[in-house]
Amino acid sequence: MMLTGPLLVMGTPPEFFPKGLLKKVFEVLINPWLSWFLYAGLMIGVHLTPIHSFIMNNSWLHTYVEVPLYILIAYCFYFSILERDGVTRRMSPAIAIFSLFFMMVPETLTGFFIYVSPGSVYENMYTLNDQRRGGSLMWAGSMILDAIWISIAVSHWIKSEERKALEVDAENG
């Protein structure tokens, strides 16, 4: 979620926007509030509820539902936040940075709770050591990846402020 979504957004052409009914659905999905809660809810819901065991016992759900949802929801979340070839969508750079920062909470806490769990979170599907390794990777990895995306968002903010300053200077002669 933290790699494919942002990378797909950054590779999306600036002129991209669906048409017709897809446009309406897409506009709803990229709503910053909705996409934030869908992203956090998917992450927590899949990892910290019995849904995980159900999905892992039905591999078709993992392949055809879970993975596409991870890609789609992450894309919608990051679409509102990250700049694409000089085009920023839906929110100010400051709000985008705050959104990324606050997304660290469910991402890191999900990994943390998996790591510190005294027993198997997944009905003995994994050994406790495997679960702790996975939790620590999710915990630390999400902090590292979030720091990278926040740094990119800050860089985009600085560049947009520089562009604004050049425009003001050009207007004032």
C-alpha positions in Angstrom: 0.0 0.0 0.0 2.8 2.4 0.9 4.8 1.8 -2.3 2.4 0.9 -5.1 -0.2 3.5 -4.4 2.2 6.5 -4.3 4.3 5.3 -7.2 1.2 4.8 -9.3 0.0 8.3 -8.4 3.4 9.8 -9.3 3.3 8.0 -12.6 -0.2 9.2 -13.5 -0.3 11.8 -16.2 -1.4 15.3 -15.0 -4.3 15.3 -17.5 -5.7 12.0 -16.1 -9.2 12.1 -14.8 -12.0 9.6 -15.6 -15.1 10.6 -17.5 -18.9 10.0 -17.0 -20.0 7.8 -14.1 -16.4 6.7 -13.3 -15.6 10.4 -12.7 -18.3 10.6 -10.0 -17.1 7.4 -8.4 -13.5 8.5 -8.6 -14.2 11.9 -7.1 -16.0 10.2 -4.1 -13.1 7.8 -3.6 -10.4 10.5 -3.7 -12.2 12.6 -1.1 -9.3 13.2 1.4 -11.4 12.3 4.4 -13.0 9.2 2.9 -9.8 7.9 1.4 -7.9 8.4 4.7 -10.5 6.4 6.6 -10.8 3.7 4.0 -7.0 3.3 3.9 -6.7 3.1 7.7 -9.7 0.9 8.0 -8.5 -1.5 5.4 -5.1 -1.8 7.1 -6.5 -2.3 10.6 -9.5 -4.3 9.5 -7.5 -6.9 7.5 -4.6 -7.2 10.0 -6.2 -7.0 13.4 -9.5 -8.8 13.0 -10.6 -12.3 12.1 -11.0 -11.2 8.5 -7.3 -12.0 8.0 -7.8 -15.7 8.8 -10.8 -15.8 6.6 -8.9 -14.2 3.7 -5.9 -16.5 4.2 -8.1 -19.6 4.2 -9.7 -18.4 0.9 -6.8 -17.6 -1.4 -9.1 -16.3 -4.1 -10.2 -13.5 -1.7 -6.5 -12.5 -1.2 -5.8 -12.5 -4.9 -9.0 -11.0 -6.3 -10.3 -8.8 -3.5 -7.7 -7.9 -0.9 -4.8 -7.1 -3.2 -6.8 -5.0 -5.6 -8.4 -3.1 -2.6 -4.9 -2.4 -1.3 -3.9 -0.9 -4.6 -7.1 1.0 -5.3 -7.5 2.5 -1.8 -3.8 3.4 -1.6 -4.0 5.0 -5.0 -7.1 7.1 -4.0 -5.5 8.1 -0.7 -2.2 9.3 -2.2 -3.9 10.8 -5.3 -5.1 13.7 -3.1 -1.7 14.2 -1.5 1.1 13.8 -3.9 2.0 16.1 -6.7 2.0 14.7 -10.2 4.3 16.6 -12.6 3.5 19.9 -11.0 -0.2 19.2 -10.4 -1.4 19.0 -6.8 -4.9 17.6 -6.3 -7.6 18.3 -3.7 -5.7 19.7 -0.7 -3.0 22.2 0.3 0.5 21.0 0.8 0.3 21.6 4.5 -2.8 19.5 4.9 -1.2 16.8 2.7 1.7 16.6 5.1 -0.6 16.4 8.1 -2.6 13.7 6.4 0.6 11.6 5.8 1.8 12.3 9.3 -1.5 11.1 10.9 -1.6 8.1 8.6 1.5 7.0 10.5 -0.6 6.2 13.5 -2.7 3.3 12.1 0.2 2.1 10.0 2.7 1.9 12.8 0.3 0.9 15.5 -1.0 -2.0 13.4 2.6 -3.4 13.2 3.2 -2.6 16.8 0.1 -4.5 18.0 1.1 -7.5 15.9 4.6 -7.3 17.3 3.7 -7.1 21.0 0.8 -9.6 20.9 1.5 -12.3 23.6 0.0 -14.9 21.4 -1.0 -15.6 17.8 -3.2 -12.9 16.3 -4.0 -15.1 13.4 -5.4 -18.3 15.0 -2.0 -20.1 15.1 -1.5 -19.5 11.4 2.1 -18.3 12.0 4.6 -19.0 14.7 4.9 -16.2 17.3 8.4 -15.4 16.0 7.2 -15.1 12.4 4.3 -12.9 13.6 6.7 -10.7 15.6 9.1 -10.4 12.6 6.2 -9.4 10.4 4.9 -6.9 13.0 8.3 -5.3 13.4 8.8 -5.0 9.6 5.4 -3.4 9.3 6.0 -1.1 12.3 9.5 0.1 11.3 8.9 -0.1 7.6 5.9 2.1 7.7 7.8 4.7 9.7 10.6 4.7 7.2 8.3 4.8 4.1 6.1 7.5 5.7 9.2 9.6 6.4 10.1 9.3 2.7 6.6 10.3 1.5 6.4 13.2 4.0 9.8 14.4 2.8 8.6 14.3 -0.8 5.4 16.2 0.1 7.6 18.8 1.9 9.8 19.1 -1.1 6.7 19.6 -3.3 5.5 22.3 -0.9 8.8 24.1 -1.0 8.8 24.0 -4.9 5.2 25.3 -5.0 6.1 28.2 -2.7 9.1 29.0 -4.9 6.9 29.0 -8.0 4.4 31.3 -6.2 7.3 33.7 -5.2 8.5 33.8 -8.8 5.0 34.6 -10.1 4.7 37.4 -7.5 8.1 38.7 -8.4 7.2 38.7 -12.1 3.9 40.5 -11.5 5.7 43.2 -9.4 8.3 43.6 -12.1 
